[in-house]
């Protein structure tokens, strides 16, 4: 199975959606699932077995940043041919 996680900022942390996505990616990597993380930025090394695809985009004005990331992530998810995207 080929899976992807789409999250604007991929990083570990004490809480929040970013920390949950990082923990999920780490567990899926341990289970040898083919996992790609689609993100605007990643602030640390990915867990073993996890591929990070940085999509870039603006860092200013939150509405533009979110819209640009959403478009890039949708295009990347479609092009990636994943079985599941979260």
C-alpha positions, 0 to 999 in steps of 0.5 A: 500500500502507498500512503501519504500524509498531507500536512503544512508543517511536518515536525515533532512537538509536544502536542497539536496536529503536527505532533500527531502527524509526526507520530503517525508517520513514525509508526507507519514507517516502522511498519514498513508502509510506503509513506510519503509526507506532503508538506510545505516545510519540515523542520527535522529529519523524517522518521526512518522509512518516511519520504518527505516531499517539500512542496514549498510556497509562501510563508506570509499571509495565512490565507494565501499560504493555506490556499497555495499549499492545498493546491500543491498538495492536491496536485502532488497527491493525484500525481503520486498515485497513492492508495490513501491520503490523509 
